[in-house]
Amino acid sequence: MASPRASGTEPVGEPDRLPKVEVRRSRRRRRTVSAYRDGDTVIVLMPAHIPAKDEAAWVDEMVARLDRTDRRRRPSDEALTRRAQVLMRKYLPRDVSPSSVRWVTNQNARWGSCTPVDRTIRLSHRLQQMPQYVIDYVLLHELAHLIEGDHGPAFHTLMAAYPQAERARGFLEGWSNGTQTPAQDLDGSGEAPVGDTVRSEQALTTGPLVLFDD
């Protein structure tokens, strides 16, 4: 059974996203109502005996609780900047300190992006639910673009210093497959076409674009 919010008339979670809400009732569940996120959908579990007229109120309450929990857990831009400094010192041959490193919520077709001209890096908020080694991989990928703007041999040499690169790539590819997100293959045909936008902004992508741009 879907609640009125399943139609996406109100935002849940990130302000620019309208994920669905799915209500699952159970006769075995007696007293507790709980909720969790499954991708872009909020799943609300409640006892079957709760009146239909009370369902919307319970959904709103559980979604609000999830949002509060997410805000407490959400990494800050400051923490992300500090992590970038750690990765830079550990894996890159020289200081490439970016002018800013931040989380963004408008990159639903990209894991991360870098604009070399102003030395800014952005990571998709979707990475926040993923393991640290995956976040580190995407962040290091963008940091490497401050040294090498394209995906030539020199860029791949930089990325080879990260010992969990293949594992992280496999995780992201598995995530794409698990969510049925279209992705091109990774043998070079998945590279974005050359153009002014691509030259000025490198991006690690997924969705209708490409899963990886290298």
DONU-170414 format. One record per residue: residue number from 1; residue in three letters; z, y, x of N, C-alpha, C, O in turn. Coordinates in Angstrom, 1 decimal. Layout:
BEGIN
REC seq type    nzz    nyy    nxx   cazz   cayy   caxx    czz    cyy    cxx    ozz    oyy    oxx
REC NUM  ala      Z      Y      X      Z      Y      X      Z      Y      X      Z      Y      X
...
//
This chain:
BEGIN
REC seq type    nzz    nyy    nxx   cazz   cayy   caxx    czz    cyy    cxx    ozz    oyy    oxx
REC   1  met    0.0   -1.2    0.9    0.0    0.0    0.0    0.0    1.2    0.9    0.8    1.3    1.8
REC   2  ala   -0.8    2.2    0.6   -0.9    3.4    1.4   -0.2    4.5    0.7   -0.3    4.6   -0.5
REC   3  ser    0.5    5.4    1.5    1.1    6.5    0.9    0.1    7.6    0.7   -1.0    7.5    1.2
REC   4  pro    0.5    8.7    0.0   -0.4    9.8   -0.2   -0.8   10.4    1.1   -1.9   11.0    1.2
REC   5  arg    0.0   10.3    2.2   -0.4   10.9    3.5   -1.5   10.1    4.2   -2.0   10.5    5.2
REC   6  ala   -1.8    8.9    3.7   -2.8    8.0    4.3   -4.1    8.7    4.2   -5.0    8.3    5.0
REC   7  ser   -4.3    9.6    3.3   -5.6   10.3    3.2   -5.8   11.3    4.3   -6.9   11.8    4.4
REC   8  gly   -4.8   11.6    5.1   -4.9   12.5    6.2   -4.8   14.0    5.7   -5.4   14.8    6.4
REC   9  thr   -4.1   14.2    4.6   -4.0   15.6    4.1   -3.0   16.4    4.9   -3.0   17.7    4.8
REC  10  glu   -2.1   15.7    5.7   -1.1   16.4    6.5   -1.1   15.9    7.9   -1.4   14.7    8.1
REC  11  pro   -0.8   16.7    8.9   -0.8   16.2   10.3    0.4   15.3   10.5    1.5   15.6   10.0
REC  12  val    0.2   14.3   11.3    1.3   13.4   11.7    1.2   13.4   13.2    0.1   13.0   13.8
REC  13  gly    2.3   13.7   13.9    2.3   13.6   15.4    1.6   14.8   16.0    2.1   15.9   15.8
REC  14  glu    0.5   14.6   16.7   -0.1   15.8   17.4   -0.7   16.7   16.4   -1.3   16.2   15.4
REC  15  pro   -0.6   18.0   16.6   -1.1   19.0   15.6   -2.5   18.9   15.2   -2.9   19.4   14.2
REC  16  asp   -3.4   18.5   16.2   -4.8   18.5   15.9   -5.3   17.2   15.5   -6.5   16.9   15.4
REC  17  arg   -4.4   16.3   15.1   -4.9   14.9   14.7   -4.3   14.6   13.3   -3.2   15.1   12.9
REC  18  leu   -5.0   13.8   12.6   -4.6   13.4   11.2   -4.7   11.9   11.1   -5.5   11.4   10.4
REC  19  pro   -3.8   11.2   11.8   -3.8    9.8   11.7   -3.3    9.3   10.3   -2.7   10.0    9.5
REC  20  lys   -3.7    8.0   10.0   -3.3    7.5    8.7   -1.8    7.0    8.7   -1.2    6.8    9.8
REC  21  val   -1.3    6.9    7.5    0.0    6.3    7.3   -0.1    5.1    6.5   -0.7    5.1    5.4
REC  22  glu    0.3    3.9    7.0    0.3    2.7    6.2    1.7    2.2    5.9    2.5    2.0    6.8
REC  23  val    1.9    2.0    4.6    3.2    1.5    4.1    3.2    0.0    3.9    2.3   -0.5    3.2
REC  24  arg    4.1   -0.7    4.5    4.2   -2.2    4.3    5.5   -2.5    3.7    6.6   -2.2    4.3
REC  25  arg    5.4   -3.1    2.5    6.7   -3.5    1.8    6.9   -5.0    2.0    6.0   -5.8    2.1
REC  26  ser    8.2   -5.3    2.0    8.6   -6.7    2.3    9.8   -7.0    1.4   10.8   -6.3    1.3
REC  27  arg    9.7   -8.2    0.7   10.9   -8.6   -0.1   12.0   -9.1    0.8   13.2   -9.1    0.4
REC  28  arg   11.7   -9.5    2.0   12.7  -10.0    2.9   13.5   -8.8    3.5   14.7   -9.0    3.9
REC  29  arg   12.9   -7.6    3.5   13.6   -6.4    4.1   14.5   -5.9    2.9   14.0   -5.5    1.9
REC  30  arg   15.8   -5.8    3.2   16.7   -5.4    2.1   17.2   -4.0    2.2   17.2   -3.3    1.1
REC  31  arg   17.6   -3.5    3.4   18.2   -2.2    3.4   17.6   -1.2    4.3   17.7    0.0    4.1
REC  32  thr   16.9   -1.6    5.3   16.4   -0.7    6.3   14.9   -0.3    6.1   14.1   -1.0    5.6
REC  33  val   14.7    1.0    6.5   13.3    1.5    6.5   13.0    1.9    8.0   13.9    2.5    8.6
REC  34  ser   11.9    1.4    8.5   11.6    1.7    9.9   10.1    2.1   10.0    9.4    2.0    9.1
REC  35  ala    9.8    2.7   11.2    8.4    3.2   11.4    8.1    3.1   12.9    8.9    3.2   13.7
REC  36  tyr    6.8    2.9   13.1    6.3    2.9   14.5    4.8    3.3   14.5    4.2    3.3   13.4
REC  37  arg    4.3    3.7   15.6    2.9    4.1   15.8    2.1    2.9   16.3    2.5    2.2   17.2
REC  38  asp    1.0    2.7   15.6    0.0    1.6   16.0   -1.3    2.4   16.3   -2.1    2.5   15.3
REC  39  gly   -1.5    2.8   17.5   -2.7    3.6   17.8   -2.5    5.0   17.1   -1.5    5.7   17.3
REC  40  asp   -3.5    5.4   16.2   -3.4    6.6   15.5   -2.8    6.4   14.1   -2.9    7.4   13.3
REC  41  thr   -2.3    5.3   13.8   -1.7    5.0   12.5   -0.2    4.9   12.6    0.3    4.2   13.5
REC  42  val    0.5    5.5   11.6    1.9    5.3   11.5    2.2    4.2   10.5    1.8    4.3    9.4
REC  43  ile    2.9    3.2   11.0    3.3    2.1   10.1    4.7    2.3    9.6    5.6    2.4   10.4
REC  44  val    4.9    2.3    8.3    6.2    2.5    7.7    6.6    1.1    7.0    5.9    0.7    6.1
REC  45  leu    7.7    0.5    7.4    8.2   -0.7    6.9    9.3   -0.4    6.0   10.3    0.2    6.4
REC  46  met    9.3   -0.9    4.7   10.3   -0.6    3.8   10.5   -1.8    2.8    9.6   -2.6    2.6
REC  47  pro   11.7   -1.9    2.2   12.0   -3.0    1.3   11.1   -2.8    0.0   10.8   -1.7   -0.4
REC  48  ala   10.8   -3.9   -0.6    9.9   -3.9   -1.8   10.6   -3.3   -2.9    9.9   -2.8   -3.8
REC  49  his   11.9   -3.3   -3.0   12.6   -2.7   -4.2   12.7   -1.2   -4.2   13.1   -0.7   -5.2
REC  50  ile   12.3   -0.5   -3.2   12.4    1.0   -3.2   11.4    1.5   -4.2   10.2    1.1   -4.2
REC  51  pro   11.8    2.3   -5.2   10.9    2.8   -6.2    9.7    3.5   -5.6    9.8    4.2   -4.6
REC  52  ala    8.5    3.4   -6.3    7.3    4.0   -5.8    7.5    5.6   -5.7    6.9    6.2   -4.9
REC  53  lys    8.3    6.1   -6.6    8.5    7.6   -6.7    9.2    8.1   -5.4    9.1    9.3   -5.1
REC  54  asp    9.9    7.2   -4.7   10.6    7.6   -3.5    9.9    7.3   -2.2   10.3    7.7   -1.2
REC  55  glu    8.7    6.7   -2.4    8.0    6.3   -1.2    7.6    7.5   -0.3    7.8    7.5    0.9
REC  56  ala    7.0    8.5   -0.9    6.5    9.7   -0.2    7.6   10.3    0.6    7.5   10.8    1.8
REC  57  ala    8.8   10.4    0.0   10.0   11.0    0.7   10.4   10.2    1.9   10.7   10.8    2.9
REC  58  trp   10.4    8.9    1.7   10.7    8.0    2.9    9.7    8.1    4.0   10.0    8.2    5.2
REC  59  val    8.4    8.2    3.6    7.3    8.4    4.6    7.5    9.7    5.4    7.4    9.7    6.6
REC  60  asp    7.8   10.8    4.7    7.9   12.0    5.3    9.1   12.0    6.3    9.1   12.5    7.4
REC  61  glu   10.2   11.4    5.9   11.4   11.3    6.7   11.2   10.5    7.9   11.6   10.9    9.0
REC  62  met   10.5    9.3    7.8   10.3    8.4    9.0    9.3    9.1    9.9    9.4    8.9   11.1
REC  63  val    8.2    9.7    9.4    7.3   10.4   10.3    8.0   11.5   11.0    7.7   11.7   12.2
REC  64  ala    8.8   12.3   10.4    9.6   13.3   11.0   10.4   12.8   12.2   10.6   13.4   13.2
REC  65  arg   11.1   11.6   11.9   11.9   11.0   13.0   11.0   10.6   14.1   11.4   10.8   15.3
REC  66  leu    9.9   10.0   13.9    9.0    9.6   15.0    8.6   10.8   15.8    8.5   10.8   17.0
REC  67  asp    8.2   11.9   15.1    7.8   13.1   15.8    8.9   13.7   16.7    8.7   14.1   17.8
REC  68  arg   10.2   13.6   16.2   11.3   14.1   17.0   11.5   13.2   18.2   11.7   13.7   19.3
REC  69  thr   11.4   11.9   18.0   11.5   11.0   19.2   10.4   11.2   20.2   10.6   11.2   21.4
REC  70  asp    9.1   11.4   19.7    8.0   11.7   20.6    8.2   12.9   21.4    7.9   13.0   22.6
REC  71  arg    8.7   14.0   20.8    9.0   15.2   21.5   10.0   15.1   22.6    9.9   15.7   23.7
REC  72  arg   11.0   14.3   22.3   12.1   14.0   23.3   11.5   13.3   24.5   11.9   13.5   25.7
REC  73  arg   10.6   12.3   24.2   10.1   11.5   25.3    8.9   12.1   26.0    8.5   11.6   27.1
REC  74  arg    8.2   13.1   25.4    7.0   13.6   25.9    7.2   14.2   27.3    8.0   15.1   27.5
REC  75  pro    6.4   13.8   28.3    6.5   14.4   29.6    6.1   15.8   29.6    5.2   16.2   28.8
REC  76  ser    6.7   16.6   30.4    6.3   18.0   30.5    5.2   18.3   31.5    4.9   17.4   32.3
REC  77  asp    4.6   19.4   31.3    3.5   19.8   32.3    4.1   20.0   33.7    3.5   19.7   34.7
REC  78  glu    5.4   20.4   33.7    6.0   20.6   35.0    6.2   19.3   35.8    6.0   19.2   37.0
REC  79  ala    6.6   18.3   35.0    6.8   16.9   35.6    5.4   16.4   36.1    5.3   15.7   37.1
REC  80  leu    4.4   16.7   35.3    3.0   16.2   35.6    2.6   16.9   36.9    2.0   16.2   37.8
REC  81  thr    2.9   18.2   37.1    2.5   18.9   38.3    3.3   18.3   39.5    2.7   18.2   40.6
REC  82  arg    4.5   18.0   39.3    5.3   17.4   40.4    4.7   16.1   40.8    4.7   15.7   42.0
REC  83  arg    4.3   15.3   39.8    3.7   14.0   40.1    2.4   14.1   40.9    2.1   13.4   41.8
REC  84  ala    1.6   15.1   40.5    0.4   15.4   41.2    0.6   15.7   42.7   -0.1   15.3   43.5
REC  85  gln    1.7   16.4   43.0    2.0   16.7   44.4    2.4   15.5   45.1    2.0   15.3   46.3
REC  86  val    3.1   14.6   44.5    3.5   13.3   45.1    2.3   12.5   45.4    2.1   12.0   46.6
REC  87  leu    1.4   12.3   44.5    0.2   11.5   44.7   -0.7   12.1   45.7   -1.3   11.4   46.6
REC  88  met   -0.8   13.5   45.7   -1.7   14.2   46.7   -1.2   13.9   48.1   -2.0   13.6   49.0
REC  89  arg    0.1   14.0   48.3    0.6   13.8   49.7    0.5   12.4   50.1    0.4   12.1   51.3
REC  90  lys    0.6   11.4   49.2    0.6   10.0   49.5   -0.8    9.4   49.7   -0.9    8.6   50.6
REC  91  tyr   -1.7    9.9   49.0   -3.0    9.2   49.0   -4.2   10.0   49.4   -5.3    9.5   49.8
REC  92  leu   -4.1   11.4   49.5   -5.2   12.2   49.9   -5.1   12.7   51.3   -3.9   12.9   51.7
REC  93  pro   -6.2   13.0   52.0   -6.1   13.3   53.4   -5.7   14.8   53.6   -5.3   15.1   54.8
REC  94  arg   -5.7   15.6   52.6   -5.3   17.0   52.8   -4.8   17.6   51.5   -4.9   17.0   50.4
REC  95  asp   -4.2   18.8   51.7   -3.6   19.5   50.5   -4.7   20.0   49.6   -5.6   20.7   50.1
REC  96  val   -4.7   19.6   48.4   -5.6   20.1   47.4   -4.9   20.7   46.2   -5.4   20.5   45.0
REC  97  ser   -3.8   21.3   46.4   -2.9   21.7   45.3   -3.7   22.4   44.2   -4.4   23.4   44.4
REC  98  pro   -3.7   21.8   43.0   -4.4   22.5   41.8   -3.7   23.7   41.4   -2.5   23.9   41.6
REC  99  ser   -4.4   24.6   40.7   -3.8   25.8   40.2   -2.9   25.5   39.0   -2.0   26.2   38.7
REC 100  ser   -3.3   24.4   38.2   -2.5   24.0   37.1   -2.8   22.5   36.8   -4.0   22.1   36.9
REC 101  val   -1.8   21.8   36.3   -2.0   20.5   35.8   -1.2   20.4   34.5    0.0   20.7   34.4
REC 102  arg   -1.9   20.0   33.4   -1.2   20.0   32.1   -1.8   18.9   31.2   -2.9   18.4   31.3
REC 103  trp   -0.9   18.6   30.2   -1.3   17.7   29.1   -2.1   18.5   28.1   -1.7   19.7   27.8
REC 104  val   -3.1   17.9   27.5   -3.8   18.6   26.4   -4.0   17.6   25.2   -4.0   16.4   25.4
REC 105  thr   -4.2   18.1   24.0   -4.4   17.2   22.9   -5.8   17.3   22.3   -6.1   16.7   21.3
REC 106  asn   -6.7   18.0   23.0   -8.1   18.1   22.5   -9.1   17.3   23.3  -10.3   17.5   23.2
REC 107  gln   -8.6   16.3   24.0   -9.5   15.4   24.8   -9.4   14.0   24.2   -8.9   13.1   24.9
REC 108  asn  -10.0   13.8   23.1  -10.0   12.5   22.5  -11.2   11.6   23.0  -11.2   10.4   22.7
REC 109  ala  -12.1   12.2   23.7  -13.2   11.4   24.3  -13.1   11.4   25.9  -14.0   11.0   26.5
REC 110  arg  -11.9   11.9   26.4  -11.7   11.9   27.8  -10.3   11.5   28.2   -9.4   11.8   27.5
REC 111  trp  -10.2   10.8   29.3   -8.8   10.5   29.8   -8.3   11.7   30.6   -7.1   12.1   30.5
REC 112  gly   -9.2   12.3   31.3   -8.8   13.5   32.1  -10.0   14.3   32.5  -11.1   13.9   32.4
REC 113  ser   -9.8   15.6   32.9  -10.9   16.4   33.3  -10.4   17.4   34.4   -9.2   17.7   34.5
REC 114  cys  -11.3   17.8   35.2  -11.0   18.7   36.3  -12.1   19.8   36.4  -13.3   19.5   36.3
REC 115  thr  -11.8   21.0   36.5  -12.7   22.1   36.7  -12.5   22.6   38.2  -11.6   23.4   38.4
REC 116  pro  -13.4   22.2   39.1  -13.1   22.6   40.5  -13.2   24.1   40.7  -12.5   24.6   41.6
REC 117  val  -14.0   24.9   40.0  -14.1   26.3   40.3  -12.8   27.0   40.1  -12.5   28.0   40.9
REC 118  asp  -11.9   26.6   39.2  -10.6   27.3   39.1   -9.5   26.3   39.4   -8.3   26.7   39.2
REC 119  arg   -9.8   25.1   39.8   -8.8   24.1   40.3   -7.8   23.7   39.2   -6.6   23.6   39.5
REC 120  thr   -8.3   23.6   38.0   -7.4   23.1   36.9   -7.7   21.7   36.5   -8.8   21.2   36.6
REC 121  ile   -6.6   21.0   36.2   -6.7   19.6   35.8   -6.0   19.4   34.4   -4.9   20.0   34.2
REC 122  arg   -6.6   18.6   33.6   -6.1   18.4   32.2   -6.1   16.8   32.0   -7.1   16.2   32.3
REC 123  leu   -5.0   16.3   31.5   -4.9   14.9   31.1   -4.7   14.8   29.6   -4.0   15.6   29.0
REC 124  ser   -5.4   13.8   29.0   -5.2   13.6   27.6   -3.8   13.1   27.2   -3.3   12.3   27.9
REC 125  his   -3.3   13.6   26.2   -2.0   13.2   25.7   -1.9   11.7   25.4   -0.8   11.1   25.3
REC 126  arg   -3.1   11.1   25.1   -3.1    9.7   24.8   -2.6    8.8   26.0   -2.1    7.7   25.7
REC 127  leu   -2.6    9.3   27.2   -2.1    8.6   28.3   -0.6    8.5   28.4   -0.1    7.6   29.1
REC 128  gln    0.1    9.3   27.6    1.5    9.3   27.7    2.1    8.0   27.2    3.3    7.7   27.6
REC 129  gln    1.4    7.2   26.4    2.0    6.0   26.0    1.6    4.8   26.9    2.0    3.7   26.6
REC 130  met    1.0    5.1   28.0    0.5    4.1   28.9    1.4    4.0   30.2    2.1    4.9   30.4
REC 131  pro    1.3    2.9   30.9    2.1    2.7   32.1    1.9    3.8   33.1    0.8    4.4   33.2
REC 132  gln    2.9    4.0   34.0    2.8    5.1   35.0    1.7    4.9   35.9    1.0    5.9   36.3
REC 133  tyr    1.4    3.6   36.3    0.3    3.5   37.3   -1.1    3.8   36.7   -2.0    4.2   37.5
REC 134  val   -1.2    3.8   35.4   -2.5    4.2   34.8   -2.6    5.7   34.8   -3.6    6.3   35.1
REC 135  ile   -1.5    6.4   34.4   -1.4    7.8   34.5   -1.7    8.3   35.9   -2.5    9.3   36.1
REC 136  asp   -1.1    7.7   36.9   -1.3    8.0   38.3   -2.8    7.9   38.7   -3.3    8.7   39.4
REC 137  tyr   -3.4    6.8   38.2   -4.8    6.6   38.5   -5.7    7.7   38.0   -6.5    8.3   38.7
REC 138  val   -5.5    8.1   36.8   -6.3    9.2   36.2   -6.0   10.5   36.9   -6.9   11.3   37.2
REC 139  leu   -4.7   10.8   37.1   -4.4   12.0   37.8   -5.0   12.1   39.2   -5.5   13.1   39.6
REC 140  leu   -4.9   11.0   39.9   -5.4   11.0   41.3   -7.0   11.1   41.3   -7.5   11.8   42.1
REC 141  his   -7.6   10.5   40.3   -9.0   10.6   40.1   -9.4   12.1   40.0  -10.4   12.6   40.6
REC 142  glu   -8.7   12.9   39.2   -9.0   14.3   39.0   -8.6   15.1   40.3   -9.4   16.0   40.6
REC 143  leu   -7.6   14.7   41.0   -7.2   15.4   42.2   -8.3   15.2   43.3   -8.6   16.1   44.0
REC 144  ala   -8.8   14.0   43.3   -9.9   13.7   44.3  -11.1   14.5   44.1  -11.9   14.8   45.0
REC 145  his  -11.3   15.0   42.8  -12.5   15.8   42.5  -12.3   17.2   43.2  -13.3   18.0   43.2
REC 146  leu  -11.1   17.6   43.5  -10.9   18.9   44.2  -11.4   18.8   45.7  -11.5   19.8   46.4
REC 147  ile  -11.6   17.6   46.2  -12.2   17.3   47.5  -13.7   17.0   47.4  -14.5   17.6   48.1
REC 148  glu  -14.0   16.1   46.5  -15.4   15.6   46.3  -15.8   15.8   44.9  -15.2   15.2   44.0
REC 149  gly  -16.7   16.7   44.7  -17.1   17.1   43.3  -17.9   16.0   42.6  -17.9   16.0   41.3
REC 150  asp  -18.6   15.1   43.3  -19.4   14.1   42.6  -18.7   12.7   42.8  -17.6   12.6   43.3
REC 151  his  -19.4   11.7   42.5  -18.9   10.3   42.6  -19.6    9.5   43.7  -19.9    8.3   43.5
REC 152  gly  -19.9   10.1   44.8  -20.6    9.5   45.9  -19.6    8.6   46.7  -18.5    8.4   46.3
REC 153  pro  -20.1    8.1   47.8  -19.3    7.2   48.6  -18.0    7.8   49.1  -17.0    7.1   49.2
REC 154  ala  -18.0    9.1   49.4  -16.8    9.8   49.9  -15.8    9.8   48.8  -14.6    9.7   49.1
REC 155  phe  -16.2   10.0   47.6  -15.2   10.0   46.5  -14.6    8.6   46.3  -13.4    8.5   46.2
REC 156  his  -15.4    7.6   46.4  -14.9    6.2   46.2  -14.0    5.8   47.4  -13.1    5.0   47.2
REC 157  thr  -14.2    6.4   48.5  -13.4    6.1   49.7  -12.0    6.7   49.4  -11.0    6.1   49.8
REC 158  leu  -12.0    7.9   48.9  -10.7    8.5   48.5   -9.9    7.7   47.5   -8.7    7.5   47.7
REC 159  met  -10.6    7.2   46.5   -9.9    6.5   45.4   -9.5    5.1   45.9   -8.6    4.5   45.3
REC 160  ala  -10.1    4.6   46.9   -9.8    3.2   47.4   -8.4    3.2   48.0   -7.8    2.2   48.2
REC 161  ala   -7.9    4.4   48.4   -6.5    4.5   48.9   -5.4    4.1   47.9   -4.3    3.7   48.3
REC 162  tyr   -5.8    4.2   46.6   -4.8    3.9   45.6   -4.8    2.4   45.3   -5.8    1.9   44.8
REC 163  pro   -3.7    1.7   45.6   -3.8    0.2   45.5   -3.9   -0.4   44.1   -4.3   -1.6   44.0
REC 164  gln   -3.6    0.4   43.1   -3.6   -0.2   41.7   -4.8    0.4   41.0   -4.8    0.4   39.7
REC 165  ala   -5.9    0.8   41.7   -7.0    1.4   41.0   -7.7    0.4   40.1   -8.0    0.7   38.9
REC 166  glu   -8.0   -0.8   40.6   -8.7   -1.8   39.7   -7.8   -2.2   38.5   -8.3   -2.4   37.4
REC 167  arg   -6.5   -2.4   38.8   -5.6   -2.7   37.7   -5.6   -1.7   36.6   -5.7   -2.0   35.4
REC 168  ala   -5.6   -0.4   37.0   -5.6    0.7   36.1   -6.9    0.8   35.3   -6.9    1.0   34.1
REC 169  arg   -8.0    0.6   36.0   -9.3    0.6   35.3   -9.4   -0.5   34.3   -9.9   -0.3   33.2
REC 170  gly   -8.9   -1.7   34.7   -8.9   -2.8   33.8   -8.0   -2.5   32.5   -8.4   -2.9   31.4
REC 171  phe   -6.9   -1.9   32.7   -6.0   -1.5   31.6   -6.8   -0.6   30.6   -6.8   -0.8   29.4
REC 172  leu   -7.4    0.4   31.2   -8.1    1.4   30.3   -9.3    0.7   29.6   -9.6    1.0   28.4
REC 173  glu  -10.0   -0.1   30.3  -11.1   -0.8   29.7  -10.6   -1.8   28.6  -11.2   -1.9   27.5
REC 174  gly   -9.5   -2.4   28.8   -8.9   -3.3   27.8   -8.4   -2.5   26.6   -8.6   -3.0   25.5
REC 175  trp   -7.9   -1.3   26.8   -7.5   -0.5   25.7   -8.7   -0.1   24.9   -8.6   -0.1   23.7
REC 176  ser   -9.8    0.2   25.5  -11.0    0.6   24.8  -11.5   -0.6   24.0  -11.9   -0.4   22.8
REC 177  asn  -11.5   -1.7   24.6  -12.0   -2.9   23.8  -11.0   -3.2   22.7  -11.5   -3.6   21.6
REC 178  gly   -9.7   -3.1   22.9   -8.8   -3.4   21.9   -8.8   -2.5   20.7   -8.5   -2.9   19.6
REC 179  thr   -9.2   -1.3   20.9   -9.3   -0.3   19.8  -10.7   -0.2   19.4  -11.0    0.7   18.5
REC 180  gln  -11.6   -1.0   19.9  -13.0   -1.0   19.5  -13.7    0.3   19.7  -14.5    0.8   18.9
REC 181  thr  -13.3    1.0   20.8  -13.9    2.2   21.2  -15.2    2.0   22.0  -15.1    1.3   23.0
REC 182  pro  -16.3    2.5   21.6  -17.5    2.2   22.3  -17.5    2.7   23.8  -16.9    3.8   24.0
REC 183  ala  -18.0    1.9   24.7  -18.0    2.4   26.1  -19.2    1.8   26.8  -19.6    0.6   26.5
REC 184  gln  -19.8    2.5   27.7  -21.0    2.0   28.4  -20.4    1.2   29.6  -19.2    1.2   29.9
REC 185  asp  -21.3    0.4   30.2  -20.9   -0.4   31.3  -20.5    0.5   32.6  -20.8    1.7   32.5
REC 186  leu  -20.0   -0.2   33.6  -19.4    0.6   34.7  -20.2    0.4   36.0  -19.7    0.6   37.1
REC 187  asp  -21.5    0.1   35.9  -22.3   -0.2   37.1  -23.1    1.0   37.6  -24.0    0.8   38.4
REC 188  gly  -22.7    2.1   37.1  -23.4    3.3   37.5  -24.2    4.0   36.4  -24.4    5.2   36.4
REC 189  ser  -24.6    3.1   35.4  -25.3    3.7   34.2  -24.4    4.4   33.3  -24.8    5.2   32.4
REC 190  gly  -23.1    4.3   33.5  -22.1    5.0   32.7  -21.8    6.4   33.2  -21.0    7.1   32.7
REC 191  glu  -22.5    6.8   34.3  -22.2    8.1   34.8  -22.9    9.2   34.0  -24.0    9.0   33.5
REC 192  ala  -22.2   10.3   33.8  -22.7   11.4   33.0  -23.9   12.0   33.6  -24.0   12.1   34.8
REC 193  pro  -24.9   12.5   32.8  -26.1   13.1   33.3  -25.8   14.4   34.0  -24.8   15.1   33.7
REC 194  val  -26.5   14.7   35.1  -26.3   15.9   35.9  -26.7   17.1   35.1  -27.8   17.1   34.4
REC 195  gly  -25.9   18.1   35.1  -26.2   19.3   34.4  -25.1   20.4   34.7  -24.2   20.0   35.4
REC 196  asp  -25.3   21.6   34.3  -24.4   22.7   34.7  -22.9   22.3   34.3  -22.0   22.6   35.1
REC 197  thr  -22.8   21.8   33.1  -21.4   21.5   32.6  -20.8   20.5   33.4  -19.6   20.6   33.8
REC 198  val  -21.5   19.4   33.7  -21.0   18.3   34.5  -20.7   18.7   35.9  -19.7   18.3   36.5
REC 199  arg  -21.5   19.6   36.5  -21.3   20.1   37.9  -20.0   20.9   37.9  -19.3   20.9   38.9
REC 200  ser  -19.7   21.7   36.9  -18.5   22.5   36.9  -17.3   21.9   36.4  -16.2   22.4   36.6
REC 201  glu  -17.4   20.8   35.7  -16.2   20.1   35.1  -16.4   18.6   35.2  -17.3   18.0   34.5
REC 202  gln  -15.6   17.9   36.0  -15.7   16.5   36.2  -14.7   15.9   35.2  -13.6   16.5   34.9
REC 203  ala  -15.0   14.8   34.6  -14.2   14.2   33.5  -14.2   12.7   33.6  -15.2   12.1   33.8
REC 204  leu  -13.0   12.1   33.4  -12.9   10.7   33.2  -12.9   10.4   31.7  -12.0   10.9   31.0
REC 205  thr  -13.9    9.7   31.2  -14.1    9.8   29.7  -14.1    8.4   29.0  -14.1    7.4   29.7
REC 206  thr  -13.9    8.5   27.7  -14.0    7.3   26.9  -14.6    7.7   25.5  -15.1    8.9   25.4
REC 207  gly  -14.6    6.8   24.6  -15.1    7.2   23.2  -16.6    7.2   23.2  -17.2    6.3   23.9
REC 208  pro  -17.2    8.1   22.4  -18.6    8.1   22.3  -19.3    8.5   23.6  -20.6    8.3   23.7
REC 209  leu  -18.6    9.0   24.6  -19.2    9.3   25.9  -19.1    8.0   26.7  -19.7    7.0   26.3
REC 210  val  -18.5    8.1   27.9  -18.4    6.9   28.7  -16.9    6.7   29.1  -16.1    7.6   29.1
REC 211  leu  -16.6    5.4   29.3  -15.2    5.1   29.6  -14.8    5.6   31.0  -13.7    6.2   31.1
REC 212  phe  -15.7    5.4   31.9  -15.5    6.0   33.3  -16.7    6.8   33.7  -17.8    6.4   33.3
REC 213  asp  -16.5    7.8   34.4  -17.7    8.6   34.9  -18.0    8.3   36.3  -18.7    9.1   37.0
REC 214  asp  -17.5    7.2   36.9  -17.8    6.9   38.3  -18.3    5.5   38.3  -18.6    5.0   39.4
//
